[in-house]
Amino acid sequence: MSAKILLRTVVFLLLLFVILYIGMSNPQKIDFYFPLLLERRLTQPAAVLYFAMFAIGVIAGMMLHSGGASGGKRSESNSKKK
């Protein structure tokens, strides 16, 4: 396992801990209103809304990180010098 993957995993776990800690510290219900997507207000526990926002961010980051199917790989014939 490379150090880069280990560092990313540790950072991801720290972010998960922060979301868990925020949810445990804020058990009250809050209103969430996003008029572009929702017609009515959502009233949920803070932990659920924090986790939902975190999950949306993770999914968006993974979609941006994955890139295209080719990913910038070169074919072997193009990279050989003659």
Biotite code that builds the C-alpha atoms (Angstrom):
import biotite.structure as struc

atoms = struc.array([
    struc.Atom([0.000, 0.000, 0.000], chain_id="A", res_id=1, res_name="MET", atom_name="CA", element="C"),
    struc.Atom([1.418, 3.339, -0.991], chain_id="A", res_id=2, res_name="SER", atom_name="CA", element="C"),
    struc.Atom([1.684, 6.272, 1.369], chain_id="A", res_id=3, res_name="ALA", atom_name="CA", element="C"),
    struc.Atom([-0.670, 8.328, -0.815], chain_id="A", res_id=4, res_name="LYS", atom_name="CA", element="C"),
    struc.Atom([-3.489, 5.783, -0.476], chain_id="A", res_id=5, res_name="ILE", atom_name="CA", element="C"),
    struc.Atom([-2.886, 5.493, 3.269], chain_id="A", res_id=6, res_name="LEU", atom_name="CA", element="C"),
    struc.Atom([-3.008, 9.285, 3.680], chain_id="A", res_id=7, res_name="LEU", atom_name="CA", element="C"),
    struc.Atom([-6.244, 9.530, 1.677], chain_id="A", res_id=8, res_name="ARG", atom_name="CA", element="C"),
    struc.Atom([-7.804, 6.787, 3.795], chain_id="A", res_id=9, res_name="THR", atom_name="CA", element="C"),
    struc.Atom([-6.818, 8.503, 7.039], chain_id="A", res_id=10, res_name="VAL", atom_name="CA", element="C"),
    struc.Atom([-8.205, 11.850, 5.827], chain_id="A", res_id=11, res_name="VAL", atom_name="CA", element="C"),
    struc.Atom([-11.446, 10.171, 4.729], chain_id="A", res_id=12, res_name="PHE", atom_name="CA", element="C"),
    struc.Atom([-11.813, 8.479, 8.122], chain_id="A", res_id=13, res_name="LEU", atom_name="CA", element="C"),
    struc.Atom([-11.173, 11.789, 9.890], chain_id="A", res_id=14, res_name="LEU", atom_name="CA", element="C"),
    struc.Atom([-13.917, 13.398, 7.826], chain_id="A", res_id=15, res_name="LEU", atom_name="CA", element="C"),
    struc.Atom([-16.278, 10.569, 8.738], chain_id="A", res_id=16, res_name="LEU", atom_name="CA", element="C"),
    struc.Atom([-15.434, 11.105, 12.404], chain_id="A", res_id=17, res_name="PHE", atom_name="CA", element="C"),
    struc.Atom([-16.190, 14.830, 12.119], chain_id="A", res_id=18, res_name="VAL", atom_name="CA", element="C"),
    struc.Atom([-19.583, 14.084, 10.570], chain_id="A", res_id=19, res_name="ILE", atom_name="CA", element="C"),
    struc.Atom([-20.339, 11.556, 13.310], chain_id="A", res_id=20, res_name="LEU", atom_name="CA", element="C"),
    struc.Atom([-19.249, 13.988, 16.038], chain_id="A", res_id=21, res_name="TYR", atom_name="CA", element="C"),
    struc.Atom([-21.360, 16.808, 14.585], chain_id="A", res_id=22, res_name="ILE", atom_name="CA", element="C"),
    struc.Atom([-24.360, 14.501, 14.415], chain_id="A", res_id=23, res_name="GLY", atom_name="CA", element="C"),
    struc.Atom([-23.936, 13.354, 18.016], chain_id="A", res_id=24, res_name="MET", atom_name="CA", element="C"),
    struc.Atom([-23.514, 16.920, 19.241], chain_id="A", res_id=25, res_name="SER", atom_name="CA", element="C"),
    struc.Atom([-26.571, 18.237, 17.365], chain_id="A", res_id=26, res_name="ASN", atom_name="CA", element="C"),
    struc.Atom([-29.472, 15.836, 17.980], chain_id="A", res_id=27, res_name="PRO", atom_name="CA", element="C"),
    struc.Atom([-32.153, 18.497, 17.523], chain_id="A", res_id=28, res_name="GLN", atom_name="CA", element="C"),
    struc.Atom([-34.248, 18.685, 14.370], chain_id="A", res_id=29, res_name="LYS", atom_name="CA", element="C"),
    struc.Atom([-33.440, 21.354, 11.827], chain_id="A", res_id=30, res_name="ILE", atom_name="CA", element="C"),
    struc.Atom([-35.188, 22.693, 8.741], chain_id="A", res_id=31, res_name="ASP", atom_name="CA", element="C"),
    struc.Atom([-33.606, 22.241, 5.345], chain_id="A", res_id=32, res_name="PHE", atom_name="CA", element="C"),
    struc.Atom([-34.932, 24.235, 2.427], chain_id="A", res_id=33, res_name="TYR", atom_name="CA", element="C"),
    struc.Atom([-33.511, 24.051, -1.101], chain_id="A", res_id=34, res_name="PHE", atom_name="CA", element="C"),
    struc.Atom([-36.062, 25.585, -3.469], chain_id="A", res_id=35, res_name="PRO", atom_name="CA", element="C"),
    struc.Atom([-34.324, 24.464, -6.675], chain_id="A", res_id=36, res_name="LEU", atom_name="CA", element="C"),
    struc.Atom([-34.918, 20.766, -5.906], chain_id="A", res_id=37, res_name="LEU", atom_name="CA", element="C"),
    struc.Atom([-37.471, 20.586, -3.108], chain_id="A", res_id=38, res_name="LEU", atom_name="CA", element="C"),
    struc.Atom([-40.894, 22.189, -3.015], chain_id="A", res_id=39, res_name="GLU", atom_name="CA", element="C"),
    struc.Atom([-41.275, 21.885, 0.756], chain_id="A", res_id=40, res_name="ARG", atom_name="CA", element="C"),
    struc.Atom([-39.031, 22.159, 3.795], chain_id="A", res_id=41, res_name="ARG", atom_name="CA", element="C"),
    struc.Atom([-37.465, 19.034, 5.241], chain_id="A", res_id=42, res_name="LEU", atom_name="CA", element="C"),
    struc.Atom([-37.359, 18.713, 9.015], chain_id="A", res_id=43, res_name="THR", atom_name="CA", element="C"),
    struc.Atom([-34.862, 16.036, 9.990], chain_id="A", res_id=44, res_name="GLN", atom_name="CA", element="C"),
    struc.Atom([-32.327, 15.433, 12.741], chain_id="A", res_id=45, res_name="PRO", atom_name="CA", element="C"),
    struc.Atom([-29.151, 17.379, 12.109], chain_id="A", res_id=46, res_name="ALA", atom_name="CA", element="C"),
    struc.Atom([-27.102, 14.185, 11.852], chain_id="A", res_id=47, res_name="ALA", atom_name="CA", element="C"),
    struc.Atom([-29.142, 12.915, 8.908], chain_id="A", res_id=48, res_name="VAL", atom_name="CA", element="C"),
    struc.Atom([-28.769, 16.177, 6.996], chain_id="A", res_id=49, res_name="LEU", atom_name="CA", element="C"),
    struc.Atom([-25.040, 16.456, 7.727], chain_id="A", res_id=50, res_name="TYR", atom_name="CA", element="C"),
    struc.Atom([-24.504, 12.894, 6.552], chain_id="A", res_id=51, res_name="PHE", atom_name="CA", element="C"),
    struc.Atom([-26.586, 13.485, 3.416], chain_id="A", res_id=52, res_name="ALA", atom_name="CA", element="C"),
    struc.Atom([-24.527, 16.559, 2.493], chain_id="A", res_id=53, res_name="MET", atom_name="CA", element="C"),
    struc.Atom([-21.309, 14.648, 3.177], chain_id="A", res_id=54, res_name="PHE", atom_name="CA", element="C"),
    struc.Atom([-22.469, 11.711, 1.037], chain_id="A", res_id=55, res_name="ALA", atom_name="CA", element="C"),
    struc.Atom([-23.351, 14.031, -1.847], chain_id="A", res_id=56, res_name="ILE", atom_name="CA", element="C"),
    struc.Atom([-19.899, 15.602, -1.608], chain_id="A", res_id=57, res_name="GLY", atom_name="CA", element="C"),
    struc.Atom([-18.156, 12.221, -1.570], chain_id="A", res_id=58, res_name="VAL", atom_name="CA", element="C"),
    struc.Atom([-20.111, 10.995, -4.586], chain_id="A", res_id=59, res_name="ILE", atom_name="CA", element="C"),
    struc.Atom([-19.423, 14.218, -6.493], chain_id="A", res_id=60, res_name="ALA", atom_name="CA", element="C"),
    struc.Atom([-15.722, 14.021, -5.627], chain_id="A", res_id=61, res_name="GLY", atom_name="CA", element="C"),
    struc.Atom([-15.510, 10.414, -6.759], chain_id="A", res_id=62, res_name="MET", atom_name="CA", element="C"),
    struc.Atom([-17.224, 11.284, -10.032], chain_id="A", res_id=63, res_name="MET", atom_name="CA", element="C"),
    struc.Atom([-14.787, 14.127, -10.649], chain_id="A", res_id=64, res_name="LEU", atom_name="CA", element="C"),
    struc.Atom([-11.807, 12.018, -9.572], chain_id="A", res_id=65, res_name="HIS", atom_name="CA", element="C"),
    struc.Atom([-12.653, 9.046, -11.793], chain_id="A", res_id=66, res_name="SER", atom_name="CA", element="C"),
    struc.Atom([-12.401, 11.130, -14.976], chain_id="A", res_id=67, res_name="GLY", atom_name="CA", element="C"),
    struc.Atom([-12.939, 9.612, -18.387], chain_id="A", res_id=68, res_name="GLY", atom_name="CA", element="C"),
    struc.Atom([-12.634, 6.009, -19.473], chain_id="A", res_id=69, res_name="ALA", atom_name="CA", element="C"),
    struc.Atom([-9.276, 6.514, -21.197], chain_id="A", res_id=70, res_name="SER", atom_name="CA", element="C"),
    struc.Atom([-7.806, 8.483, -18.301], chain_id="A", res_id=71, res_name="GLY", atom_name="CA", element="C"),
    struc.Atom([-4.831, 9.804, -20.237], chain_id="A", res_id=72, res_name="GLY", atom_name="CA", element="C"),
    struc.Atom([-3.156, 6.437, -20.775], chain_id="A", res_id=73, res_name="LYS", atom_name="CA", element="C"),
    struc.Atom([-0.922, 6.208, -23.811], chain_id="A", res_id=74, res_name="ARG", atom_name="CA", element="C"),
    struc.Atom([-0.693, 3.232, -26.064], chain_id="A", res_id=75, res_name="SER", atom_name="CA", element="C"),
    struc.Atom([2.600, 1.405, -26.011], chain_id="A", res_id=76, res_name="GLU", atom_name="CA", element="C"),
    struc.Atom([3.377, 2.142, -29.659], chain_id="A", res_id=77, res_name="SER", atom_name="CA", element="C"),
    struc.Atom([3.097, 5.923, -29.163], chain_id="A", res_id=78, res_name="ASN", atom_name="CA", element="C"),
    struc.Atom([5.404, 5.982, -26.161], chain_id="A", res_id=79, res_name="SER", atom_name="CA", element="C"),
    struc.Atom([8.292, 4.043, -27.762], chain_id="A", res_id=80, res_name="LYS", atom_name="CA", element="C"),
    struc.Atom([11.109, 6.106, -29.206], chain_id="A", res_id=81, res_name="LYS", atom_name="CA", element="C"),
    struc.Atom([12.535, 5.092, -32.588], chain_id="A", res_id=82, res_name="LYS", atom_name="CA", element="C"),
])
